[in-house]
């Protein structure tokens, strides 16, 4: 079942990332970490559905998506950044296999942070802190880091930023690979949450399994 919703606010959170706040259909429910298919309610775009993750919380009055735009692709995300408050989107029912399984290490690549945002926000709201939770957040450049101010004010959350194309003071440089994980993680007998480009997730699943992580303790979009 689809719903047509109106954009009520558009907020830039990085040079190429925007949060879209939308009307919430009556009775529409989802769990933190879930996503849905989204299309633009305009001629030529209604059948162009793309998956985006909710960054709002289940109890919020409005729905929210935080979406990275790719102008060079001339696709849905490029069109999204051209929309205005009052334009409409079409959303499907929620789906997804990323959900909270307890404290652990969240590994995000770029826009792969989005399913974790709702999870971290919900846990912070309910517990007041995120002790024993670690976020490893990989980006190309420092300016690509989204919602850094919010992440750094969540009590108890350990955050490490990893940049692949810049070497900046106070930030890690390189890739999240086996050597990096061994250098920053002491205990692999815990839950690991993975989201990012498909090759990154595939490689890290293999690395974590090799390092002794329980395959049942890996949470990713199947």
MOTAWO-V369273 format. One record per helix or strand. SS is the DSSP state (A for helix, B for strand). FROM is the first residue (numbers start at 1). TO is the last residue. Records with the same first field share a line. If there is no record, write none. Layout:
SS->FROM-TO, FROM-TO
This chain:
B->3-14, 17-22, 35-40, 50-54, 63-68, 88-91, 95-95, 104-109, 134-139, 158-163, 172-173, 191-195, 218-219
A->71-73, 76-80, 110-127, 142-144, 148-151, 178-184, 198-210, 215-217
